Amino acid sequence: MREADSPTRQAFIAGNWKMHKTRAEAASLVRELIPAVKASSGKIMVAPPFTALATVGELLKGTNILLGAQNMGQEEAGAHTGEVSVLMLRDLGVDIVILGHSERRHTYGETDELINRKVRLALAHGLEVILCVGETLDQRERGVTQEVVGSQVRKGLAEVGSELIGRVTIAYEPVWAIGTGRNATPEDADAIHAEIREIIEELYDAGRAGRMTVQYGGSVKPKNIRELMAMQNIDGALVGGASLEASTFVPIVCYNDKV
């Protein structure tokens, strides 16, 4: 149950499959998920690898699961070997794109400025965006989490107008908790989520801040999803490894239901 002061915030559970699943494996997983989550009242998304987008997209038509992409290029078209453009994603029926994931930032060197360029391009073409932010272990130990996350939010949303911010979800993913089995305490995560909401109020207004969906990402599992979602400012989860099997993803999606 969401807090009384935020009645419009719908729980949003998104699965990021990263570099996993062939087309056949992706199709098999989606066929398991569709009937298992069809009664869920929350917002649901899965982001398969690029090679499986078309396969998964066909299977998701007419269901309550949205199709997501894990990244996209910063230009509509051109000499960008190996990139996938927003136009290609739209052609495949993609609804949402994940941008600024910590692996893109820290493994592939994507800057806040590049991520912002992608965010604005995706929104201009009608896609929703999940903008990922979060600190490294070193940054956390140095006590600069607030500064790092705040800077990533502000720079990621630069020049995003108030008419478009409603199509942005922010995912707080502490880098040190991704795929490690470690995770921020629900209270610690909620505190950062609250600060993100304050930044949105500063950049836009209180109404948009109150409606902003802020997900938590970082070793989310069936055993900790209820505790996380009980927090006032945590509205959902960006799920990695646990989204690769129906046996672990369905209980996360249906955390409020009997499964």
Secondary structure, 3 states (H helix, E strand, C coil): CCCCCCCCCCCEEEEECCCCCCHHHHHHHHHHHHHHHCCCCCEEEEECCHHHHHHHHHHHCCCCEEEEECCCCCCCCCCCCCCCCHHHHHHCCCCEEEECCHHHHHCCCCCHHHHHHHHHHHHHCCCEEEEEECCCHHHHHCCCHHHHHHHHHHHHCCCCCCCCHHHEEEEECCHHHCCCCCCCCHHHHHHHHHHHHHHHHHHCCHHHHHHCCEEECCCCCCCCHHHHHCCCCCCEEEECHHHCCHHHHHHHHCCCCCC
